[in-house]
């Protein structure tokens, strides 16, 4: 079976060995390809699953997407323990090592610039949710509205209360974001998640990523923890530390949307993005 070169990340050479028997997508072992003073972390994947047409079909399969995203992130996580990786998009493939080397040469300056910027830094994700209102018992017959006017007034009151709760959540999220941004070197605001797709309860008010020096991560985490009980009915979730997916220049809004349904608790799909085969009719790895 013909194989393609799947690329997880690009980094600088490092001395600490990767985890023994580290495997990636489709269970293939991860390997290192050195070129021009950079390292591409790769594995071999079957062309039958990662050619352009196959990827188009696979991207409609959330189970496949989630499994691939978990394997992709597993390799990047392992890299993060030994170096600063520059993660590439999910399903970035090349025809062979020669095509991969050509890509490294074409993007060498960008890779070095980004690696310099990300060195010693990690990404933290923060989400703010407006929790669902507690379910109310069905009112007793005597307490139910007895006229259309009473019914409409009750509806208006509930709508007004919900609007006030949402505005309070937005004010809290804005304030929290401002405090966190002061502790971060860079910020990315992602689109709020659709709870029907992600399966998460509550309405997502803030979905942000923060680039933080690793040495200052403890202070950042403590700041988030102190805010979790500030506003009843509002939930704050912190994830990380991650490789700097949101700051690598590899992810885009469209890819984030495509991968949202594949989230695995580690937010894998949303962070890596998805590269759906070749661009403009080119074969895998050609001209990318």
Secondary structure, DSSP 8 states (H G I E B T S, - for coil): --EEEEEEEEEE--SS---TT-B-GGG-B-EEEEETTEEEEEEEEEHHHHSHHHHHHHTT-HHHHHHHHHHHHHHHHHHHTTS--EE--BT-EESSHHHHHHHHHHTHHHHHHHHHHHTTEEEEEEEEEE----------GGGS--SHHHHHHHHHHHHHHHHHHHHHHHHHHHHHHHHHHHH-SEEEE-----HHHH--SSEEEEEEEEEEEGGGHHHHHHHHHHHTTSSTTEEEEEEEEE--GGGSS---HHHHHHHGGG--SS-HHHHH-B--S-STT--TTTT-
